[in-house]
Each structure stands twice: as structure tokens, then as C-alpha cells.
Amino acid sequence: MVRSESDFGPDDFRATNPRFTGENFQRNLALADEVQAIADEAGATPA
């Protein structure tokens, strides 16, 4: 699971994609955490 920008491998396109860097990464991480919390309450996976 990716929890930090440093978790991206050297050949991972997300490391340079604006959608997955900086402030956007933090926003996406917060959204993913919310989805995970809802899934946990429902006894389901986030997918």
C-alpha cells in the first residue's frame, strides 16, 4: 500500500504525475482513508 510519495518505485509513473504528488497526493490519501473507513464499517473491501 502506498502511504507516502517515497513509496513509489523509480519507474513508477505516479512519482511524476501531478495527480499523485504534493498536495494532491495528500488529498487523495485522505479520500482513500475515508473510503477504507466506510468499507470497514460495512464489512467490505474499499474496491
C-alpha positions in Angstrom: 0.0 0.0 0.0 1.3 3.4 -0.9 1.1 5.8 2.0 3.9 8.2 1.0 5.3 9.6 -2.2 8.6 7.9 -1.4 6.8 4.5 -1.7 6.7 4.9 -5.5 9.4 2.9 -7.3 11.9 4.6 -9.6 10.0 3.6 -12.7 6.5 4.3 -11.3 4.8 7.0 -13.5 2.9 8.3 -10.4 6.1 9.7 -8.9 6.0 12.5 -11.5 2.3 12.7 -12.2 0.7 15.9 -10.7 -2.3 13.9 -9.6 -0.2 11.8 -7.3 2.3 14.3 -6.0 2.4 17.1 -3.4 -0.9 18.4 -2.1 -2.9 16.3 -4.5 -1.3 13.1 -3.0 -2.4 14.2 0.5 -5.9 14.9 -0.7 -6.1 11.5 -2.5 -4.8 9.8 0.6 -7.4 11.4 2.8 -10.2 10.3 0.4 -8.8 6.7 0.3 -8.8 6.7 4.1 -12.5 7.7 4.1 -13.4 5.0 1.6 -11.5 2.5 3.7 -13.4 3.6 6.9 -16.7 3.2 5.2 -15.7 -0.2 3.8 -14.6 -1.3 7.3 -18.0 -0.3 8.7 -19.8 -2.3 6.0 -17.5 -5.3 6.4 -16.4 -4.9 2.8 -13.3 -4.0 0.8 -12.7 -0.5 -0.5 -12.9 -1.8 -4.0 
